[in-house]
Amino acid sequence: MNKMGYESLDKVRLRGEQALSVRAFKAAWEGNDALVIDTRPQEVFAKGFIPGSIFIGIDDTFAPWVGALITDLKKPILFVCEGGKEEEVVNRLARVGYDNPIGYLECGFDAWEKAVEEMDSLDEVSATTFAKMYNGSNLNLLDVRRASEFQTEHLVGAVNFPLDFINSNMSEVDRDKTYYLHCEGGYRSVIAASILKSRGFHNLVNIQGGYKALSETNLKRTEHVEQMTEL
């Protein structure tokens, strides 16, 4: 980027901070083959979101995960955010090299809902409830933390499915199986679930509170690493 140059932040803001109606948003999505990022809090996203959108919440490690998961810096990006967050989203995208946001959904997800457009949601379960279900069962549990975190400690029977490598490991997931996902606190597992859903995997359940909450239950933990082939 330093060699080839990049647009001024003013130009990026002018384009990225365009408020789009539901109709214009849909047209821009289809016409530009854009990526839709939903930047709202994870607990809000889980209750309802635009099918095909990807969750990366602005209130957590937004920029690092955008950089890790979106390989094309010039990919047209549309976004959904809470009111007043538009400039922050565009600025934080631009600071890590993503200077092609092309607008946001005016009035946020409420506008989409009021327009009676198709919606999706993410099933969730508390750590306590999951612990009761998991003991002695054959539930498929995906730990989306990094390999180093997984190796330090994880639940017996869990399979490491790092968010960092989700695109390359997608083929290991069976569309006909139901998977329970967790990370350390819940942010990364919702990102992972949203990506999987956008690729047609819908039998997913996010574990609220992640490993922090799970470690407070009576579930057994181990340092033995399960292999991806067990998915």
PyMOL commands that set and color helices and strands:
alter all, ss='L'
color gray80, all
select helices_A, chain A and resi 9-16+22-32+42-47+62-69+86-95+108-114+127-134+147-152+163-172+187-198+210-214+228-230
alter helices_A, ss='H'
color red, helices_A
select strands_A, chain A and resi 19-20+35-38+54-55+77-80+101-105+123-126+140-143+154-155+159-160+179-182+204-208+221-222
alter strands_A, ss='S'
color yellow, strands_A
deselect
rebuild
show_as cartoon
